Amino acid sequence: MNDRVIVVTGGHGVLGRAVVEAALARGLRAAVIDHASGGSAPGEALEIGGVDLTDAAAAEAAMARVVERFGAIDALLNIAGAFVWQTTDDAAPAWDRMFALNLTTALNASRAALPHLKRSTEGRIVNVGSAAALKAGAGMGAYAASKAAVHSLTQALAEELKTTSVTVNAVLPSIIDTPANRADMPDADPARWVAPADLAEVMLFLASPDSRAMTGALMPVTGRV
């Protein structure tokens, strides 16, 4: 039985559930942190709902609950976030919302988890960036800019933590095969997209001791798009 403890933010989403289910199958201990309340975490995962990760104090309280239950945090997987397609001249710009939900959540969760991660012999932070942030298309400005900020956070934090046990990496998926994306793009071939279970495998590798030689990496996971 693996006694490593992983924390998954946004754990009720399609990708979050795939990661938690795969982690539990490996014998990892998992905690799910999500803004939604009243949800059900997979298996034996610790459920922590109703958490606003844009609030630093709420993030700290959630991590404290994980440590109270499991005694440690070994890996943080920052999946919480959101997407919007919106042209720059939209009457109700979503830039602040995208930065709050994609960057601030990852920043606050990471800051709250760091004291615990540093006590792990193999601490890990895995962020979710986006391949779209490498070259933003029309309507992708707010989302791509917020994810580019996640990339920079990943690289800067990796440099800051090089004298510790903690590594920081990010995955950069293209289109993830979710019900919402299938509904929005009915004419596309989802077999070319990234399956949540496949992305979960990459993220759990980065969250494992086996990835100790990697830090500051931005790993494209783009299927065949």
C-alpha positions as CSV (number, residue, x, y, z in Angstrom):
1,M,0.0,0.0,0.0
2,N,1.4,3.4,-1.0
3,D,1.0,5.9,1.9
4,R,1.5,9.0,-0.2
5,V,-1.1,11.7,0.2
6,I,-2.3,13.7,-2.8
7,V,-4.6,16.7,-2.9
8,V,-6.7,17.3,-6.0
9,T,-8.3,20.7,-6.5
10,G,-11.3,20.8,-8.8
11,G,-11.8,17.2,-7.9
12,H,-15.4,17.0,-9.0
13,G,-14.7,17.9,-12.6
14,V,-14.2,15.3,-15.3
15,L,-10.4,15.4,-15.1
16,G,-10.3,15.7,-11.3
17,R,-12.4,12.6,-10.9
18,A,-10.2,10.7,-13.4
19,V,-7.1,11.7,-11.4
20,V,-8.6,10.7,-8.1
21,E,-9.9,7.4,-9.3
22,A,-6.5,6.5,-10.8
23,A,-4.8,7.6,-7.6
24,L,-7.0,5.4,-5.5
25,A,-6.4,2.5,-7.8
26,R,-2.7,2.9,-7.1
27,G,-3.3,2.8,-3.3
28,L,-2.7,6.5,-2.8
29,R,-4.5,8.4,-0.2
30,A,-6.5,11.3,-1.8
31,A,-8.3,14.5,-0.8
32,V,-10.7,16.3,-3.1
33,I,-11.0,20.1,-2.7
34,D,-13.8,21.7,-4.8
35,H,-15.9,24.9,-4.8
36,A,-19.0,22.8,-5.1
37,S,-20.5,21.5,-1.9
38,G,-22.5,18.4,-1.3
39,G,-20.6,16.5,-3.9
40,S,-19.3,13.0,-3.6
41,A,-15.6,12.2,-3.9
42,P,-14.7,8.8,-5.5
43,G,-14.0,5.8,-3.2
44,E,-12.3,6.6,0.1
45,A,-11.1,10.1,-0.9
46,L,-11.5,12.8,1.7
47,E,-14.2,15.2,0.5
48,I,-13.7,18.9,1.2
49,G,-16.4,20.9,-0.6
50,G,-17.5,24.5,-0.5
51,V,-14.0,25.9,-0.7
52,D,-13.3,29.1,-2.5
53,L,-9.6,28.8,-3.5
54,T,-9.5,32.4,-4.6
55,D,-9.5,33.1,-0.8
56,A,-6.1,32.4,0.6
57,A,-7.5,31.7,4.1
58,A,-10.0,29.2,2.7
59,A,-7.1,27.4,0.9
60,E,-5.1,27.2,4.1
61,A,-8.1,25.9,6.1
62,A,-8.6,23.2,3.5
63,M,-5.0,22.0,3.5
64,A,-5.1,22.0,7.3
65,R,-8.1,19.6,7.1
66,V,-6.1,17.3,4.8
67,V,-3.2,17.2,7.3
68,E,-5.6,16.7,10.2
69,R,-7.0,13.6,8.4
70,F,-3.8,12.1,6.8
71,G,-0.9,13.7,8.7
72,A,0.8,14.9,5.6
73,I,0.6,16.2,2.0
74,D,3.0,14.7,-0.6
75,A,1.6,16.1,-3.8
76,L,-0.8,18.9,-4.9
77,L,-2.5,18.6,-8.3
78,N,-4.0,22.0,-9.2
79,I,-6.9,21.2,-11.5
80,A,-9.4,23.8,-10.4
81,G,-10.1,26.3,-13.2
82,A,-12.5,27.5,-15.8
83,F,-12.7,28.2,-19.6
84,V,-14.4,30.9,-21.5
85,W,-14.4,31.7,-25.3
86,Q,-14.7,35.4,-25.6
87,T,-13.4,38.0,-28.1
88,T,-11.5,41.0,-26.6
89,D,-14.3,43.5,-27.4
90,D,-16.9,41.6,-25.5
91,A,-19.1,43.9,-23.4
92,A,-18.6,41.9,-20.2
93,P,-14.8,41.0,-20.3
94,A,-13.9,37.8,-18.4
95,W,-10.2,38.5,-17.9
96,D,-10.4,39.1,-14.1
97,R,-12.5,36.0,-13.7
98,M,-10.2,33.8,-15.8
99,F,-7.1,35.0,-13.8
100,A,-9.0,34.4,-10.5
101,L,-10.2,30.9,-11.3
102,N,-7.1,29.7,-13.2
103,L,-4.1,31.5,-11.6
104,T,-5.2,32.6,-8.2
105,T,-6.6,29.2,-7.2
106,A,-3.4,27.5,-8.2
107,L,-1.3,30.2,-6.4
108,N,-3.3,30.0,-3.1
109,A,-3.5,26.2,-3.1
110,S,0.3,26.0,-3.7
111,R,1.1,28.6,-1.0
112,A,-1.1,26.8,1.5
113,A,0.3,23.4,0.7
114,L,4.0,24.3,0.6
115,P,4.8,24.1,4.3
116,H,3.5,20.5,4.3
117,L,5.0,19.6,0.9
118,K,8.4,20.7,2.1
119,R,8.2,18.1,4.9
120,S,7.7,15.3,2.3
121,T,10.8,13.5,1.1
122,E,9.3,13.7,-2.4
123,G,7.0,16.8,-2.6
124,R,5.2,17.5,-5.8
125,I,3.1,20.3,-7.4
126,V,1.4,19.5,-10.7
127,N,-0.4,22.4,-12.4
128,V,-2.7,22.3,-15.4
129,G,-1.7,24.8,-18.0
130,S,-2.9,24.8,-21.6
131,A,-1.4,24.2,-25.1
132,A,-3.7,27.1,-26.1
133,A,-1.5,29.4,-24.1
134,L,1.4,28.8,-26.4
135,K,-0.3,30.5,-29.3
136,A,-3.7,31.9,-28.5
137,G,-6.4,31.8,-31.2
138,A,-9.3,34.1,-31.7
139,G,-11.6,34.3,-28.6
140,M,-8.9,32.7,-26.4
141,G,-7.2,35.8,-25.1
142,A,-8.5,35.8,-21.5
143,Y,-8.2,32.0,-21.0
144,A,-4.8,31.7,-22.7
145,A,-3.4,34.6,-20.8
146,S,-4.4,33.2,-17.5
147,K,-3.0,29.8,-18.4
148,A,0.3,31.4,-19.6
149,A,0.4,32.9,-16.1
150,V,0.1,29.4,-14.7
151,H,3.1,28.4,-16.8
152,S,5.2,31.3,-15.4
153,L,4.1,30.4,-11.9
154,T,5.2,26.8,-12.5
155,Q,8.6,27.8,-13.7
156,A,9.2,30.5,-11.1
157,L,8.1,28.3,-8.2
158,A,10.3,25.4,-9.5
159,E,13.3,27.7,-9.4
160,E,12.5,28.9,-5.9
161,L,12.2,25.3,-4.6
162,K,15.3,23.7,-6.1
163,T,16.9,23.5,-2.7
164,T,14.0,21.5,-1.3
165,S,12.4,18.2,-2.0
166,V,9.5,19.8,-3.9
167,T,9.3,19.8,-7.7
168,V,6.8,21.8,-9.7
169,N,5.7,20.9,-13.2
170,A,2.7,21.5,-15.5
171,V,0.8,19.6,-18.1
172,L,-0.4,21.5,-21.2
173,P,-3.4,19.7,-22.6
174,S,-5.1,20.5,-25.9
175,I,-8.9,19.7,-26.0
176,I,-9.9,17.2,-23.2
177,D,-12.6,14.8,-24.1
178,T,-15.4,15.9,-21.8
179,P,-19.2,15.9,-22.3
180,A,-19.2,19.7,-22.4
181,N,-16.6,19.7,-25.2
182,R,-18.5,17.1,-27.2
183,A,-21.7,19.2,-26.9
184,D,-19.8,22.4,-28.0
185,M,-18.1,20.7,-30.9
186,P,-20.5,18.1,-32.2
187,D,-18.7,17.8,-35.6
188,A,-15.3,17.1,-34.2
189,D,-13.7,13.7,-33.7
190,P,-13.2,13.3,-29.9
191,A,-10.9,10.3,-30.5
192,R,-8.3,12.8,-31.5
193,W,-8.6,14.7,-28.2
194,V,-7.0,13.9,-24.8
195,A,-8.8,11.3,-22.8
196,P,-9.1,12.3,-19.1
197,A,-7.7,9.0,-18.0
198,D,-4.6,9.4,-20.2
199,L,-4.0,12.9,-18.9
200,A,-4.4,11.6,-15.4
201,E,-1.6,9.1,-16.0
202,V,0.8,11.8,-17.0
203,M,-0.2,13.9,-14.0
204,L,0.2,11.1,-11.5
205,F,3.7,10.3,-13.0
206,L,4.6,14.0,-12.3
207,A,3.2,13.6,-8.8
208,S,5.2,10.5,-8.1
209,P,8.8,10.0,-6.8
210,D,9.8,8.7,-10.2
211,S,9.6,12.3,-11.6
212,R,12.3,13.6,-9.2
213,A,14.6,14.6,-12.1
214,M,12.0,17.0,-13.6
215,T,11.1,20.4,-12.3
216,G,9.9,23.5,-14.2
217,A,8.7,21.4,-17.1
218,L,5.8,22.4,-19.2
219,M,4.7,19.1,-20.8
220,P,2.4,19.2,-23.8
221,V,-0.3,16.5,-23.7
222,T,-2.1,17.1,-26.9
223,G,-3.5,13.8,-28.3
224,R,-3.6,14.0,-32.1
225,V,-5.2,17.5,-32.4
